[in-house]
């Protein structure tokens, strides 16, 4: 059982609340999404494990059970080519759940005309592999978003 | 045929691909002829989904998009 934690503080909106069909239709896996609190902050590892992919705007952490969790910071943020994101860890690093991975400012993303919504996706999980999925309400960074069996 | 080769073929072949760029979850490609792109073949090659807007085709492949894109660049060069 993997407890997947919110990488950012904010308001949970569910995957259906992500303005991008890949996430909203759960094409790469089920999960949820958080509309982050505006202002400078750091997005954290959702689980303890190894960072297997690290882009400025997205990262994947795989835990000891082999569960890969994707955190995607904002929509169409690949177009920023890293501007506004500062890496606080490196690909291949082992991280603890809640450890900061990328520093960013959701307000700056929004000011640039993009949604800063953070999708948190259980890669390749079946829809019924997740339980207790948060779909709404406010969360602190590190609050549980769902459990993955 | 490996996955990169299968995706190139499903996009209508190397000559049909103008540009291919990875994002965290997908390959963003621009093709000459959108009609030469075979969605079913892309899914058979392992794509989770395909989104099109004219000659811009997004192939959803998950986080291996960056490694697949570099394999595809090798084929195109």
Backbone of each chain as ProteinMPNN parsed JSONL, in Angstrom:
{"seq_chain_A": "XXXXXXXXXXXXXXXXXXXXXXXXXXXXXXXXXXXXXXXXXXXXXXXXXXXXXXXXXXXXXXXXXXXXXXXXXXXXXXXXXXXXXXXXXXXXXXXXXXXXXXXXXXXXXXXXXXXXXXXXXXXXXXXXXXXXXXXXXXXXXXXXXXXXX", "coords_chain_A": {"N_chain_A": [[0.85, -1.201, 0.0], [0.669, 2.087, -0.968], [0.928, 5.307, 0.231], [-0.054, 8.248, -1.132], [1.059, 11.498, -1.284], [0.154, 14.989, -1.132], [1.879, 17.103, -3.317], [1.923, 19.806, -3.145], [0.549, 22.675, -1.375], [-2.932, 23.568, -1.378], [-6.029, 23.611, -3.226], [-7.972, 20.795, -3.716], [-8.946, 19.53, -6.84], [-9.529, 17.331, -8.335], [-8.903, 14.969, -11.036], [-10.588, 15.44, -13.157], [-10.843, 18.118, -13.105], [-8.688, 19.167, -14.39], [-7.423, 21.162, -16.946], [-6.772, 19.668, -19.39], [-6.86, 17.116, -21.717], [-5.382, 14.716, -21.539], [-4.799, 14.309, -18.85], [-7.327, 14.774, -17.677], [-8.859, 12.747, -18.749], [-7.614, 10.629, -17.661], [-5.591, 9.266, -19.074], [-2.931, 8.421, -18.718], [-3.086, 7.304, -16.315], [-4.961, 6.876, -13.195], [-5.833, 9.263, -10.588], [-5.454, 12.398, -8.913], [-5.867, 15.984, -8.661], [-4.419, 19.142, -7.777], [-5.173, 22.47, -7.225], [-2.831, 24.782, -6.885], [-1.748, 26.71, -4.005], [-1.17, 30.143, -4.479], [1.928, 31.822, -5.031], [5.448, 31.886, -4.106], [7.007, 28.707, -3.723], [7.686, 25.21, -2.989], [7.465, 22.212, -4.807], [6.83, 18.942, -3.695], [8.121, 15.562, -3.176], [5.787, 12.989, -3.803], [5.77, 10.478, -2.755], [8.006, 8.272, -0.95], [11.035, 7.39, -2.484], [12.69, 6.755, -5.623], [13.752, 9.269, -7.846], [12.858, 8.925, -11.017], [12.329, 10.211, -13.371], [12.964, 13.513, -14.238], [11.896, 16.519, -15.061], [11.931, 20.089, -15.529], [9.286, 20.881, -15.079], [7.879, 18.68, -14.306], [7.815, 15.472, -12.667], [8.717, 12.073, -11.858], [8.353, 9.78, -9.293], [9.381, 6.688, -8.13], [8.372, 4.2, -5.928], [9.29, 1.794, -3.31], [7.662, -0.351, -3.84], [7.448, -0.33, -6.502], [5.64, 1.405, -7.543], [4.914, 4.06, -9.615], [4.699, 7.509, -9.41], [3.473, 10.304, -10.988], [4.084, 13.74, -10.948], [2.81, 16.612, -12.23], [3.482, 19.847, -12.977], [1.415, 22.284, -13.494], [-0.166, 23.239, -16.657], [0.687, 22.705, -20.039], [3.176, 23.627, -19.449], [5.577, 22.695, -20.306], [6.278, 24.263, -22.377], [7.558, 26.412, -21.28], [10.131, 25.768, -21.025], [11.658, 25.299, -18.74], [11.951, 27.775, -17.537], [11.343, 29.605, -14.649], [11.26, 27.463, -12.998], [13.045, 25.723, -10.503], [15.329, 23.226, -10.0], [15.563, 21.123, -7.209], [16.575, 18.746, -6.658], [18.025, 15.782, -8.134], [17.777, 13.738, -11.104], [17.539, 10.298, -10.45], [18.104, 10.548, -7.782], [17.463, 9.48, -4.411], [14.575, 10.1, -2.543], [12.752, 11.369, 0.268], [9.281, 11.064, 1.183], [7.543, 14.05, 0.775], [9.771, 15.579, 0.566], [11.284, 18.496, -0.8], [11.313, 19.007, -4.332], [11.116, 20.543, -6.689], [11.39, 23.999, -7.012], [9.084, 26.65, -7.411], [6.71, 29.122, -8.621], [3.435, 29.238, -8.519], [1.811, 31.464, -9.027], [3.257, 32.955, -10.86], [3.226, 31.268, -13.055], [0.532, 31.309, -13.665], [0.25, 34.013, -14.242], [1.515, 34.049, -16.64], [-0.377, 33.083, -18.3], [-1.033, 30.412, -18.166], [-2.472, 27.409, -16.776], [-1.794, 26.635, -13.404], [-2.384, 24.19, -12.273], [-1.756, 21.158, -10.527], [-1.272, 17.945, -11.52], [-1.51, 14.742, -10.084], [-0.547, 11.614, -10.574], [-1.186, 8.143, -10.652], [0.781, 6.134, -12.205], [-0.044, 3.957, -14.798], [-1.792, 2.56, -13.191], [-4.639, 0.543, -12.381], [-8.064, 1.641, -12.411], [-9.388, 0.844, -10.101], [-7.405, 0.43, -8.316], [-6.83, 2.442, -6.644], [-7.687, 4.04, -3.552], [-9.735, 6.012, -1.371], [-9.558, 8.467, -2.704], [-8.95, 11.858, -2.824], [-11.12, 14.405, -3.894], [-11.88, 16.973, -3.578], [-11.74, 19.956, -1.531], [-9.51, 21.644, 0.814], [-5.969, 21.233, 1.009], [-2.938, 20.684, 2.829], [0.567, 20.836, 2.006], [1.864, 17.593, 1.742], [-0.324, 16.294, 2.766], [-2.447, 13.393, 2.652], [-3.426, 12.22, -0.543], [-4.404, 10.017, -1.929], [-4.649, 6.405, -1.595], [-2.725, 3.671, -2.761], [-3.064, 0.474, -3.705]], "CA_chain_A": [[0.0, 0.0, 0.0], [1.426, 3.333, -1.064], [0.174, 6.532, 0.525], [0.437, 9.289, -2.043], [0.871, 12.772, -0.583], [0.063, 16.173, -1.988], [3.18, 17.769, -3.495], [1.754, 21.255, -2.957], [-0.671, 23.074, -0.672], [-3.906, 24.178, -2.288], [-7.406, 23.115, -3.228], [-8.083, 19.613, -4.571], [-9.977, 19.706, -7.873], [-9.748, 16.078, -9.051], [-8.334, 14.962, -12.393], [-11.566, 16.017, -14.089], [-10.685, 19.566, -13.053], [-7.456, 19.582, -15.081], [-7.774, 21.589, -18.301], [-5.954, 18.958, -20.377], [-7.55, 15.821, -21.853], [-4.546, 13.57, -21.156], [-5.0, 14.102, -17.42], [-8.749, 14.722, -17.328], [-9.374, 11.431, -19.143], [-6.795, 9.623, -16.977], [-4.95, 8.424, -20.097], [-1.697, 7.795, -18.24], [-3.376, 6.675, -15.037], [-5.889, 7.605, -12.319], [-5.195, 10.108, -9.574], [-6.23, 13.589, -8.614], [-5.127, 17.199, -8.991], [-4.499, 20.202, -6.768], [-4.956, 23.855, -7.659], [-1.886, 25.141, -5.823], [-1.738, 28.044, -3.406], [-0.32, 31.044, -5.259], [3.076, 32.363, -4.323], [6.638, 31.039, -4.209], [6.996, 27.511, -2.89], [8.381, 24.072, -3.584], [6.678, 20.992, -4.967], [7.52, 17.889, -2.958], [7.941, 14.171, -3.592], [4.509, 12.477, -3.296], [6.071, 9.208, -2.085], [9.447, 8.043, -0.783], [11.513, 6.504, -3.545], [13.736, 7.254, -6.513], [13.293, 10.139, -8.935], [13.271, 8.257, -12.26], [12.255, 11.227, -14.431], [12.901, 14.853, -13.665], [11.845, 17.683, -15.941], [11.665, 21.252, -14.67], [7.865, 21.06, -14.809], [7.229, 17.397, -14.019], [8.739, 14.436, -12.207], [8.153, 10.776, -11.498], [9.043, 9.096, -8.203], [8.985, 5.285, -8.016], [8.615, 3.763, -4.555], [9.865, 0.452, -3.144], [6.739, -1.339, -4.404], [7.438, -0.182, -7.96], [4.582, 2.333, -7.942], [5.438, 5.322, -10.129], [3.75, 8.62, -9.284], [3.823, 11.484, -11.774], [3.612, 15.067, -10.541], [2.94, 17.507, -13.382], [3.265, 21.195, -12.419], [0.796, 23.192, -14.454], [-0.554, 22.693, -17.962], [1.474, 23.282, -21.143], [4.346, 24.27, -18.861], [6.774, 22.281, -21.051], [6.611, 25.377, -23.279], [8.385, 27.388, -20.576], [11.511, 25.263, -21.142], [12.368, 25.369, -17.467], [11.94, 29.113, -16.943], [10.446, 29.697, -13.503], [11.367, 26.245, -12.178], [14.405, 25.456, -10.032], [15.427, 21.845, -9.517], [16.161, 21.005, -5.876], [17.057, 17.363, -6.574], [18.511, 15.331, -9.44], [17.268, 12.436, -11.542], [18.302, 9.215, -9.827], [18.178, 10.747, -6.328], [16.46, 8.92, -3.506], [13.952, 11.185, -1.79], [11.711, 11.04, 1.234], [7.987, 11.669, 0.89], [7.462, 15.403, 1.306], [11.027, 16.324, 0.321], [11.142, 19.407, -1.936], [11.951, 18.543, -5.573], [11.183, 21.655, -7.644], [10.889, 25.288, -6.527], [8.335, 27.362, -8.445], [5.698, 30.046, -8.132], [2.212, 29.061, -9.321], [1.269, 32.758, -9.448], [3.982, 33.369, -12.057], [2.724, 30.421, -14.158], [-0.794, 31.832, -13.996], [0.437, 35.326, -14.859], [1.933, 33.79, -18.01], [-1.514, 32.616, -19.091], [-1.193, 28.957, -18.102], [-3.012, 26.887, -15.523], [-0.766, 26.028, -12.55], [-2.924, 22.994, -11.614], [-0.807, 20.045, -10.422], [-1.831, 16.593, -11.599], [-0.77, 13.71, -9.353], [-1.079, 10.467, -11.313], [-0.677, 6.798, -10.382], [1.069, 5.687, -13.568], [-0.394, 2.59, -15.195], [-2.63, 1.88, -12.195], [-6.045, 0.326, -12.711], [-8.901, 2.622, -11.727], [-9.807, 0.355, -8.786], [-6.228, 0.228, -7.461], [-6.738, 3.575, -5.726], [-8.787, 4.198, -2.605], [-9.705, 7.25, -0.597], [-9.062, 9.552, -3.555], [-9.516, 13.182, -2.551], [-11.611, 15.079, -5.1], [-12.151, 18.38, -3.284], [-11.288, 20.41, -0.214], [-8.177, 22.226, 0.916], [-4.931, 20.35, 1.538], [-1.589, 21.169, 3.072], [1.584, 20.0, 1.389], [2.114, 16.404, 2.553], [-1.581, 15.627, 3.124], [-2.674, 12.233, 1.777], [-4.383, 12.422, -1.641], [-5.028, 8.714, -2.164], [-3.834, 5.226, -1.286], [-2.548, 2.839, -3.959], [-2.793, -0.891, -3.241]], "C_chain_A": [[0.881, 1.243, 0.0], [0.505, 4.5, -0.729], [0.776, 7.648, -0.309], [0.045, 10.652, -1.479], [0.819, 13.94, -1.557], [1.428, 16.855, -2.092], [3.126, 19.257, -3.176], [0.567, 21.51, -2.035], [-1.636, 23.68, -1.67], [-5.272, 23.551, -2.138], [-7.494, 21.942, -4.205], [-9.223, 19.815, -5.568], [-10.274, 18.411, -8.625], [-9.164, 16.141, -10.454], [-9.281, 15.593, -13.4], [-11.458, 17.532, -14.135], [-9.421, 20.073, -13.725], [-7.797, 19.949, -16.524], [-6.844, 20.998, -19.365], [-6.514, 17.547, -20.484], [-6.709, 14.628, -21.417], [-4.74, 13.255, -19.672], [-6.477, 13.922, -17.1], [-9.361, 13.371, -17.684], [-8.536, 10.3, -18.564], [-6.074, 8.7, -17.957], [-3.696, 7.735, -19.584], [-1.876, 7.181, -16.851], [-4.36, 7.502, -14.231], [-5.117, 8.441, -11.301], [-6.091, 11.262, -9.23], [-5.366, 14.808, -8.961], [-5.395, 18.255, -7.935], [-4.251, 21.547, -7.445], [-4.094, 24.495, -6.569], [-2.105, 26.548, -5.272], [-0.761, 28.908, -4.191], [0.801, 31.603, -4.393], [4.239, 31.383, -4.364], [6.563, 29.855, -3.254], [7.774, 26.415, -3.569], [7.417, 22.909, -3.674], [7.494, 19.824, -4.433], [7.292, 16.519, -3.587], [6.644, 13.641, -2.989], [4.658, 11.163, -2.539], [7.58, 9.185, -1.84], [9.897, 7.095, -1.883], [12.598, 7.169, -4.351], [13.111, 8.128, -7.59], [13.777, 9.51, -10.239], [13.172, 9.18, -13.47], [12.185, 12.574, -13.742], [13.009, 15.882, -14.782], [11.682, 18.893, -15.02], [10.21, 21.305, -14.213], [7.146, 19.759, -14.45], [8.264, 16.401, -13.526], [7.97, 13.179, -11.828], [9.012, 10.185, -10.383], [8.488, 7.679, -8.112], [9.346, 4.8, -6.618], [9.1, 2.312, -4.521], [8.959, -0.636, -3.721], [6.681, -1.26, -5.932], [6.337, 0.728, -8.469], [5.199, 3.662, -8.377], [4.376, 6.41, -10.062], [4.292, 9.821, -10.052], [3.239, 12.731, -11.122], [3.863, 15.992, -11.719], [2.536, 18.903, -12.931], [2.72, 22.132, -13.491], [0.577, 22.528, -15.801], [0.166, 23.456, -19.066], [2.733, 23.987, -20.636], [5.66, 23.783, -19.493], [7.24, 23.424, -21.952], [7.502, 26.422, -22.615], [9.865, 26.996, -20.595], [12.314, 25.507, -19.876], [12.35, 26.73, -16.798], [10.916, 29.166, -15.811], [10.457, 28.466, -12.614], [12.827, 26.056, -11.768], [14.457, 24.048, -9.444], [16.156, 21.809, -8.182], [16.691, 19.599, -5.642], [17.482, 16.975, -7.985], [17.87, 13.995, -9.797], [18.164, 11.346, -10.958], [18.424, 9.348, -8.315], [17.108, 9.93, -5.613], [15.893, 10.067, -2.678], [12.965, 10.611, -0.778], [10.395, 11.655, 0.769], [7.947, 13.048, 1.535], [8.723, 16.224, 1.097], [10.856, 17.23, -0.896], [11.94, 18.924, -3.157], [12.141, 19.696, -6.56], [10.617, 22.918, -6.974], [10.22, 26.027, -7.682], [7.367, 28.329, -7.802], [4.457, 29.919, -9.009], [1.623, 30.388, -9.813], [1.946, 33.236, -10.725], [3.524, 32.559, -13.271], [1.388, 30.991, -14.639], [-0.69, 33.186, -14.701], [0.871, 35.184, -16.318], [0.828, 33.198, -18.872], [-1.725, 31.108, -19.073], [-1.809, 28.552, -16.761], [-1.884, 26.284, -14.693], [-1.222, 24.73, -11.882], [-1.927, 21.839, -11.678], [-1.544, 18.726, -10.47], [-0.905, 15.641, -10.849], [-1.334, 12.369, -9.806], [-0.374, 9.178, -10.906], [-0.466, 6.12, -11.729], [0.72, 4.213, -13.751], [-1.235, 1.844, -14.166], [-4.024, 1.64, -12.779], [-6.881, 1.285, -11.892], [-9.278, 2.162, -10.325], [-8.616, 0.059, -7.869], [-6.11, 1.332, -6.416], [-7.935, 3.584, -4.783], [-8.615, 5.512, -1.863], [-9.235, 8.441, -1.394], [-9.766, 10.85, -3.197], [-9.949, 13.814, -3.863], [-11.884, 16.559, -4.855], [-11.594, 18.716, -1.901], [-9.871, 20.957, -0.25], [-7.198, 21.197, 1.483], [-3.672, 21.154, 1.834], [-0.637, 20.322, 2.243], [1.846, 18.813, 2.317], [0.854, 15.702, 3.024], [-1.813, 14.466, 2.155], [-3.738, 12.547, 0.739], [-5.115, 11.143, -1.993], [-4.086, 7.605, -1.713], [-3.848, 4.309, -2.507], [-2.166, 1.442, -3.484], [-2.091, -1.713, -4.296]], "O_chain_A": [[1.732, 1.416, 0.872], [-0.558, 4.66, -1.329], [1.964, 7.952, -0.202], [-1.129, 10.928, -1.232], [1.369, 13.881, -2.657], [2.058, 17.15, -1.076], [4.159, 19.892, -2.964], [-0.323, 20.667, -1.92], [-1.223, 24.238, -2.687], [-5.63, 23.031, -1.081], [-7.137, 22.074, -5.376], [-10.324, 20.218, -5.193], [-11.174, 18.383, -9.465], [-8.954, 17.224, -11.0], [-8.847, 16.205, -14.376], [-11.922, 18.163, -15.084], [-9.106, 21.26, -13.649], [-8.39, 19.148, -17.246], [-6.215, 21.725, -20.133], [-6.637, 16.849, -19.478], [-7.26, 13.623, -20.969], [-4.834, 12.091, -19.281], [-6.845, 13.024, -16.342], [-10.273, 12.9, -17.005], [-8.721, 9.14, -18.932], [-5.954, 7.5, -17.711], [-3.416, 6.597, -19.96], [-0.942, 6.614, -16.285], [-4.583, 8.676, -14.525], [-3.897, 8.328, -11.182], [-7.317, 11.148, -9.244], [-4.264, 14.665, -9.492], [-6.443, 18.268, -7.289], [-3.255, 21.736, -8.142], [-4.57, 24.725, -5.457], [-2.578, 27.445, -5.97], [0.338, 28.468, -4.529], [0.639, 31.824, -3.193], [4.049, 30.195, -4.624], [6.109, 29.988, -2.118], [8.437, 26.636, -4.583], [6.65, 22.646, -2.748], [8.695, 19.726, -4.684], [6.398, 16.336, -4.413], [6.409, 13.815, -1.793], [3.775, 10.78, -1.772], [8.333, 9.96, -2.43], [9.218, 6.112, -2.179], [13.331, 8.025, -3.857], [12.083, 7.783, -8.172], [14.97, 9.552, -10.541], [13.847, 8.964, -14.477], [11.438, 12.755, -12.781], [14.074, 16.084, -15.365], [11.331, 18.733, -13.851], [9.926, 21.726, -13.092], [5.924, 19.75, -14.306], [9.433, 16.464, -13.904], [6.777, 13.205, -11.527], [10.234, 10.098, -10.503], [7.276, 7.485, -8.026], [10.481, 4.963, -6.171], [9.295, 1.685, -5.562], [9.433, -1.722, -4.056], [5.959, -2.023, -6.575], [6.114, 0.824, -9.676], [5.914, 4.307, -7.609], [3.279, 6.248, -10.597], [5.404, 10.29, -9.808], [2.055, 12.776, -10.787], [5.002, 16.142, -12.161], [1.388, 19.127, -12.546], [3.471, 22.695, -14.288], [1.055, 21.424, -16.062], [0.249, 24.684, -19.04], [3.288, 24.844, -21.323], [6.719, 24.365, -19.26], [8.427, 23.549, -22.256], [8.132, 27.227, -23.301], [10.734, 27.788, -20.229], [13.489, 25.871, -19.926], [12.692, 26.844, -15.621], [9.753, 28.809, -16.003], [9.758, 28.415, -11.602], [13.734, 26.211, -12.586], [13.723, 23.724, -8.51], [17.232, 22.39, -8.036], [17.196, 19.29, -4.562], [17.316, 17.755, -8.923], [17.473, 13.225, -8.923], [19.39, 11.459, -10.972], [18.8, 8.395, -7.633], [16.01, 9.716, -6.127], [16.64, 10.905, -2.173], [12.425, 9.519, -0.953], [10.393, 12.651, 0.045], [8.281, 13.196, 2.71], [8.756, 17.414, 1.407], [10.338, 16.787, -1.921], [13.086, 18.491, -3.033], [13.191, 19.815, -7.19], [9.509, 22.903, -6.439], [10.731, 26.029, -8.801], [7.22, 28.354, -6.58], [4.432, 30.439, -10.124], [1.012, 30.44, -10.88], [1.304, 33.849, -11.579], [3.44, 33.088, -14.38], [1.146, 31.137, -15.837], [-1.441, 33.472, -15.634], [0.632, 36.075, -17.134], [1.055, 32.851, -20.031], [-2.502, 30.578, -19.868], [-1.683, 29.255, -15.759], [-1.092, 25.501, -15.217], [-0.522, 24.215, -11.011], [-1.332, 21.568, -12.721], [-2.341, 18.413, -9.585], [0.318, 15.72, -10.964], [-2.465, 12.022, -9.466], [0.853, 9.118, -10.823], [-1.407, 5.596, -12.325], [1.13, 3.351, -12.974], [-1.379, 0.625, -14.256], [-4.52, 2.439, -13.573], [-6.474, 1.702, -10.807], [-9.471, 2.996, -9.44], [-8.787, -0.492, -6.781], [-5.389, 1.191, -5.428], [-9.041, 3.193, -5.154], [-7.513, 6.047, -1.742], [-8.588, 9.336, -0.851], [-10.992, 10.951, -3.251], [-9.211, 13.76, -4.846], [-12.094, 17.318, -5.801], [-11.052, 17.858, -1.206], [-9.133, 20.759, -1.215], [-7.563, 20.388, 2.337], [-3.382, 22.159, 1.185], [-0.986, 19.219, 1.824], [2.028, 18.987, 3.522], [0.935, 14.627, 3.619], [-1.431, 14.537, 0.987], [-4.806, 13.065, 1.063], [-6.302, 11.168, -2.317], [-2.898, 7.828, -1.48], [-4.862, 4.189, -3.196], [-1.085, 1.24, -2.93], [-1.79, -2.884, -4.068]]}, "seq_chain_B": "XXXXXXXXXXXXXXXXXXXXXXXXXXXXXXXXXXXXXXXXXXXXXXXXXXXXXXXXXXXXXXXXXXXXXXXXXXXXX", "coords_chain_B": {"N_chain_B": [[10.242, -4.818, -35.192], [10.906, -2.051, -33.211], [9.524, -0.015, -30.516], [9.882, 2.745, -31.051], [10.332, 2.708, -33.813], [7.888, 1.661, -34.647], [6.169, 3.729, -33.939], [7.077, 5.813, -35.57], [6.445, 4.708, -38.077], [3.653, 4.598, -37.821], [3.072, 7.252, -37.76], [3.154, 7.923, -40.331], [5.577, 7.571, -41.46], [9.106, 8.486, -41.671], [9.481, 10.614, -43.448], [7.166, 12.028, -43.262], [7.199, 13.355, -40.914], [7.618, 16.417, -39.446], [8.431, 17.661, -37.1], [9.316, 16.586, -33.832], [8.655, 16.487, -30.425], [9.32, 15.916, -27.039], [7.186, 15.819, -24.143], [6.28, 15.678, -20.685], [4.465, 13.609, -20.662], [3.812, 12.947, -23.234], [4.358, 12.757, -26.82], [4.829, 15.469, -28.817], [4.038, 16.139, -32.008], [4.595, 17.406, -35.293], [3.213, 16.971, -38.413], [3.417, 16.434, -42.01], [1.252, 15.458, -43.508], [-1.711, 14.933, -42.112], [-3.522, 12.953, -42.631], [-2.075, 10.692, -43.126], [-1.497, 9.594, -40.762], [-1.878, 6.955, -38.522], [-4.05, 6.209, -36.192], [-4.868, 3.845, -34.878], [-2.692, 2.193, -35.27], [-0.805, 3.594, -33.821], [-1.799, 3.229, -31.243], [-1.548, 0.487, -31.12], [1.162, 0.378, -31.049], [1.645, 1.063, -28.511], [0.753, 3.481, -27.533], [-1.17, 5.448, -25.255], [-3.144, 7.084, -26.003], [-4.334, 9.337, -28.586], [-4.179, 12.635, -29.702], [-5.422, 15.038, -31.896], [-4.884, 17.985, -33.8], [-5.396, 19.249, -36.596], [-2.433, 19.295, -38.363], [-0.941, 18.876, -36.183], [-0.084, 16.437, -33.98], [-0.603, 14.754, -31.032], [0.881, 12.273, -29.254], [0.154, 10.149, -26.758], [2.238, 8.769, -24.528], [3.149, 8.392, -21.998], [5.578, 8.71, -19.25], [7.906, 7.852, -20.53], [8.314, 9.374, -22.704], [10.469, 11.15, -23.287], [12.736, 9.476, -23.685], [11.793, 7.901, -25.767], [11.436, 9.869, -27.707], [14.084, 10.607, -28.229], [15.027, 8.22, -29.303], [13.455, 8.192, -31.599], [14.346, 10.508, -32.893], [16.86, 9.593, -33.566], [16.202, 7.763, -35.54], [15.128, 9.457, -37.443], [17.27, 11.015, -38.206]], "CA_chain_B": [[10.158, -3.363, -35.14], [10.773, -1.611, -31.824], [8.432, 0.932, -30.271], [10.155, 3.998, -31.763], [10.108, 2.456, -35.238], [6.45, 1.48, -34.851], [5.523, 5.046, -33.857], [7.435, 6.529, -36.804], [5.647, 4.139, -39.162], [2.247, 4.965, -37.629], [2.955, 8.691, -38.046], [3.237, 8.101, -41.784], [6.969, 7.414, -41.896], [10.04, 9.564, -41.321], [9.333, 11.77, -44.337], [5.943, 12.763, -42.921], [7.375, 14.005, -39.609], [8.334, 17.689, -39.52], [9.044, 17.935, -35.805], [8.83, 15.767, -32.726], [9.173, 17.072, -29.188], [8.715, 15.226, -25.903], [6.795, 16.501, -22.925], [6.37, 14.692, -19.606], [3.539, 12.49, -20.844], [3.408, 12.743, -24.623], [5.165, 13.268, -27.923], [4.129, 16.478, -29.614], [4.618, 16.045, -33.332], [3.959, 18.095, -36.405], [3.381, 16.133, -39.607], [3.032, 17.093, -43.263], [-0.068, 14.979, -43.923], [-2.395, 14.321, -40.979], [-4.253, 11.772, -43.094], [-1.178, 9.534, -43.175], [-1.274, 9.127, -39.389], [-2.759, 5.828, -38.225], [-4.27, 6.193, -34.735], [-4.927, 2.467, -34.366], [-1.324, 1.666, -35.243], [-0.129, 4.247, -32.692], [-2.232, 2.555, -30.012], [-0.938, -0.852, -31.153], [2.577, 0.559, -30.694], [1.737, 1.286, -27.073], [0.253, 4.793, -27.12], [-2.388, 5.436, -24.437], [-4.164, 7.865, -26.68], [-3.841, 10.225, -29.638], [-4.995, 13.843, -29.852], [-5.029, 15.714, -33.121], [-5.428, 19.276, -34.173], [-4.81, 19.45, -37.918], [-1.186, 18.556, -38.576], [-0.28, 18.66, -34.893], [-0.559, 15.175, -33.411], [-0.001, 14.45, -29.736], [0.831, 10.84, -28.986], [0.318, 10.011, -25.313], [3.038, 7.567, -24.306], [3.587, 8.324, -20.611], [6.843, 9.384, -18.939], [9.048, 7.468, -21.36], [8.282, 10.219, -23.904], [11.772, 11.733, -23.648], [13.627, 8.463, -24.266], [11.241, 7.531, -27.076], [11.705, 10.954, -28.658], [15.479, 10.562, -28.693], [15.118, 7.067, -30.221], [12.828, 8.583, -32.869], [15.279, 11.447, -33.534], [17.933, 8.787, -34.178], [15.661, 7.171, -36.769], [14.874, 10.525, -38.42], [18.532, 11.619, -38.679]], "C_chain_B": [[10.031, -2.939, -33.675], [9.731, -0.491, -31.732], [8.637, 2.237, -31.046], [9.893, 3.832, -33.26], [8.619, 2.333, -35.539], [5.725, 2.827, -34.823], [5.831, 5.864, -35.109], [6.579, 6.029, -37.967], [4.189, 4.59, -39.064], [2.011, 6.455, -37.871], [3.121, 8.971, -39.544], [4.66, 8.026, -42.32], [7.795, 8.649, -41.624], [9.819, 10.81, -42.164], [8.107, 12.613, -43.988], [6.112, 13.592, -41.65], [8.219, 15.271, -39.769], [9.101, 17.921, -38.224], [8.469, 16.98, -34.777], [9.488, 16.273, -31.457], [8.519, 16.352, -28.006], [8.238, 16.192, -24.843], [6.747, 15.414, -21.875], [5.533, 13.452, -19.897], [3.285, 12.139, -22.307], [4.478, 13.231, -25.59], [4.305, 14.269, -28.669], [4.781, 16.462, -30.988], [3.849, 16.92, -34.309], [4.264, 17.283, -37.652], [2.962, 16.911, -40.845], [1.582, 16.763, -43.612], [-0.722, 14.253, -42.752], [-3.123, 13.044, -41.361], [-3.398, 10.513, -43.141], [-0.913, 8.954, -41.786], [-2.33, 8.084, -39.033], [-2.913, 5.706, -36.704], [-4.242, 4.78, -34.162], [-3.525, 1.878, -34.274], [-0.521, 2.315, -34.113], [-0.504, 3.559, -31.386], [-1.635, 1.149, -29.951], [0.541, -0.767, -30.76], [2.752, 0.894, -29.22], [1.266, 2.646, -26.609], [-1.026, 4.63, -26.301], [-3.519, 6.167, -25.143], [-3.507, 8.77, -27.704], [-4.771, 11.435, -29.687], [-4.49, 14.587, -31.064], [-5.651, 17.081, -33.213], [-4.753, 19.625, -35.5], [-3.552, 18.617, -38.09], [-0.372, 18.403, -37.291], [-0.911, 17.432, -34.235], [0.162, 14.948, -32.091], [-0.224, 12.973, -29.449], [1.144, 10.642, -27.509], [1.021, 8.684, -25.024], [3.493, 7.413, -22.858], [4.99, 8.894, -20.451], [8.055, 8.915, -19.743], [9.124, 8.323, -22.625], [9.664, 10.74, -24.286], [12.723, 10.695, -24.251], [13.12, 8.023, -25.634], [11.552, 8.606, -28.117], [13.152, 10.915, -29.128], [15.709, 9.349, -29.584], [14.564, 7.436, -31.596], [13.727, 9.574, -33.622], [16.405, 10.683, -34.222], [17.473, 8.187, -35.509], [15.527, 8.251, -37.857], [16.177, 11.088, -38.995], [19.153, 10.815, -39.819]], "O_chain_B": [[9.142, -3.417, -32.971], [9.142, -0.081, -32.733], [7.694, 2.774, -31.627], [9.305, 4.707, -33.896], [8.14, 2.836, -36.555], [4.784, 3.046, -35.586], [4.949, 6.532, -35.648], [6.052, 6.823, -38.746], [3.562, 4.921, -40.07], [0.888, 6.873, -38.152], [3.217, 10.125, -39.96], [4.924, 8.368, -43.473], [7.257, 9.728, -41.377], [9.95, 11.931, -41.671], [8.021, 13.779, -44.375], [5.27, 14.435, -41.34], [9.38, 15.21, -40.174], [10.264, 18.324, -38.239], [7.297, 16.61, -34.836], [10.703, 16.467, -31.402], [7.299, 16.197, -27.975], [8.818, 17.262, -24.663], [7.154, 14.29, -22.167], [5.858, 12.361, -19.428], [2.617, 11.147, -22.596], [5.37, 14.001, -25.234], [3.194, 13.958, -29.098], [5.972, 16.749, -31.106], [2.645, 17.143, -34.179], [5.417, 16.947, -37.921], [2.251, 17.912, -40.756], [0.792, 17.641, -43.959], [-0.36, 13.123, -42.427], [-3.322, 12.16, -40.528], [-3.923, 9.4, -43.19], [-0.203, 7.959, -41.641], [-3.526, 8.306, -39.222], [-2.037, 5.179, -36.017], [-3.668, 4.541, -33.099], [-3.204, 1.159, -33.328], [0.341, 1.672, -33.513], [0.347, 3.331, -30.526], [-1.262, 0.671, -28.879], [1.101, -1.714, -30.209], [3.878, 0.998, -28.733], [1.359, 2.955, -25.421], [-1.864, 3.783, -26.61], [-4.697, 5.898, -24.907], [-2.29, 8.955, -27.702], [-5.993, 11.289, -29.71], [-3.284, 14.753, -31.249], [-6.776, 17.313, -32.772], [-3.676, 20.221, -35.522], [-3.586, 17.392, -37.98], [0.738, 17.873, -37.305], [-2.113, 17.399, -33.971], [1.392, 14.949, -32.038], [-1.355, 12.491, -29.407], [2.253, 10.927, -27.056], [0.461, 7.612, -25.25], [4.146, 6.427, -22.514], [5.536, 9.486, -21.382], [9.123, 9.518, -19.649], [9.914, 8.028, -23.522], [10.007, 10.774, -25.468], [13.434, 10.989, -25.212], [13.909, 7.796, -26.551], [11.888, 8.298, -29.26], [13.425, 11.164, -30.302], [16.498, 9.422, -30.526], [15.12, 7.051, -32.625], [13.856, 9.492, -34.843], [16.854, 11.055, -35.306], [18.237, 8.109, -36.47], [15.779, 7.993, -39.034], [16.201, 11.576, -40.125], [20.211, 11.183, -40.329]]}, "name": "protein", "num_of_chains": 2, "seq": "XXXXXXXXXXXXXXXXXXXXXXXXXXXXXXXXXXXXXXXXXXXXXXXXXXXXXXXXXXXXXXXXXXXXXXXXXXXXXXXXXXXXXXXXXXXXXXXXXXXXXXXXXXXXXXXXXXXXXXXXXXXXXXXXXXXXXXXXXXXXXXXXXXXXXXXXXXXXXXXXXXXXXXXXXXXXXXXXXXXXXXXXXXXXXXXXXXXXXXXXXXXXXXXXXXXXXXXXXXXXXXXXXX"}
